[in-house]
């Protein structure tokens, strides 16, 4: 079953150095482009073939169906941005599996910690979720397209709150020094023109650096959890 939040987005997926696609020649190349599309579709079908879980984490199987859905979604996103994944498919697959494993480890750890979530917290998260849609009809359509329901979304959001609290309990509030902020500001000035004064951009820079440091802490937390876990990758 597909779900909008089947695998939580928890800052694990790797960054890819991808180059933009170059445009092909016109007229005589049109036929060749159509053939490439067919060939690409056939290749993608081959890439998504297989059966059984893509990984097992402490006895919990991570489904190939979820992996395939994420893999297809990521390829579509890169394609829409005009970025070429040729030669990087295996790297993308590994990153997606690592993300799924990291998410599962955080979920298992949050559950084991016995973190409680109130109905009020879940309803607040659901209200925030529903605001992503223009109206109730659009949200209903999205739920139907993803073969899920309000109840399942709330369960996923409840899980997300648990994971967020587990992360908060096992990481520290990052500190950002004045020296780091000035270094980041100098780097910004070297890349852009008409940058506002240091004092004006300082709050945004501080938030950005805190976010980066928090991200790194989450990565390190997942790495530690993985070292202590039984993880078997099957792809």
Buried (B, 14 or more C-beta within 10 A) or exposed (E): EEBBBBBBEBBBBEEEEBEEBEEEEEEEEEEEEEEEEEEEEEEBEEBBEEEEBBBBBBEEBBBBEBBBBBBEEBBEEBEEEEBEBEEBBEBBBEBBBBBBBBBBBBBBBBEEEEBEBEEEBBEEBBEEBBEEBEEEEEBEEBBEEBEBEEEBBBBBBBBBBBBBBBBEEBBEEBEBEEEBBEEBBEEBEEEEEEBEEBEEBBEEBBEBBBEEBBBEBBBEBBEEBBEEBEBEBEB
